[in-house]
């Protein structure tokens, strides 16, 4: 790989993601994400998001849309004993900004 290839953005890079129990419950969110980003977005469950935002590949995420409904109320605040330093308010900040 040449240095010019290194400086170009990855065309397959995911720029944003939804974080929710089941993205199929949020039709308008799916439409908005597809309109704004085409195929450059993905979806994660709440548990997957905790693990994902601790990984190197999460640095390319520009934003995350957290989508919850009344079915999720019993699961909040989300705490994962394996998540180093992920307090519920910290997770909300990470989900909102895509940054730690």
C-alpha positions in Angstrom: 0.0 0.0 0.0 1.4 3.4 -0.9 1.3 6.5 1.3 -1.4 8.0 -1.0 -3.6 5.0 -0.3 -3.1 5.5 3.4 -4.2 9.1 3.3 -7.5 8.4 1.5 -10.6 7.6 3.7 -11.8 4.0 3.7 -14.9 4.0 1.4 -16.4 1.2 3.4 -15.9 3.1 6.7 -19.0 3.1 8.9 -19.6 6.8 10.0 -22.5 6.3 12.4 -24.6 3.7 14.2 -27.8 3.3 15.9 -27.8 1.8 19.4 -31.0 0.1 20.4 -32.6 -3.2 21.4 -34.1 -3.8 17.9 -33.6 -1.2 15.1 -36.6 -2.6 13.2 -38.8 -1.0 15.9 -37.7 2.5 14.7 -38.7 2.8 11.0 -38.2 6.5 10.8 -34.8 6.3 12.3 -33.8 3.7 9.6 -35.1 6.0 6.9 -33.2 9.0 8.3 -30.0 7.1 8.6 -30.3 5.8 5.1 -31.1 9.2 3.7 -28.2 10.9 5.5 -25.6 8.2 5.2 -26.6 5.6 2.6 -24.8 2.4 3.5 -22.3 4.0 5.9 -24.1 3.2 9.1 -24.7 0.2 11.2 -26.8 -0.9 14.2 -25.8 -2.2 17.6 -27.7 -3.5 20.5 -27.1 -1.8 23.8 -24.8 -4.6 25.0 -22.8 -4.6 21.7 -22.4 -0.8 22.0 -20.6 -1.1 25.3 -18.0 -3.4 23.8 -17.8 -1.6 20.4 -17.0 1.9 21.8 -14.0 0.4 23.6 -12.4 -0.8 20.3 -10.1 1.0 18.0 -12.5 0.8 15.0 -15.0 3.0 17.0 -12.8 6.0 16.5 -14.2 6.5 13.0 -17.8 6.9 14.2 -18.9 10.4 13.9 -22.2 9.9 15.8 -24.4 7.3 17.4 -28.2 7.6 17.6 -29.5 6.0 20.9 -33.1 4.8 20.4 -35.1 3.5 23.3 -38.8 3.1 24.0 -40.8 2.2 27.1 -39.9 -1.5 26.7 -36.3 -0.5 27.6 -37.0 1.3 30.8 -36.4 -1.7 33.1 -32.9 -2.1 31.5 -31.8 1.4 32.3 -29.4 2.5 33.6 -27.2 0.1 31.6 -24.3 -1.3 33.6 -21.8 -3.9 32.4 -19.4 -5.1 35.1 -16.8 -5.9 32.4 -16.9 -2.3 31.0 -13.9 -0.4 32.5 -15.2 2.9 33.8 -18.5 2.8 31.9 -20.9 4.6 34.3 -24.4 5.1 32.8 -23.8 8.8 32.3 -20.4 8.0 30.6 -22.1 5.5 28.3 -24.7 8.1 27.3 -21.9 10.5 26.5 -20.1 7.9 24.4 -23.3 7.0 22.6 -24.1 10.6 21.8 -20.7 11.6 20.6 -19.0 8.4 19.6 -16.0 9.6 21.7 -14.7 8.7 25.1 
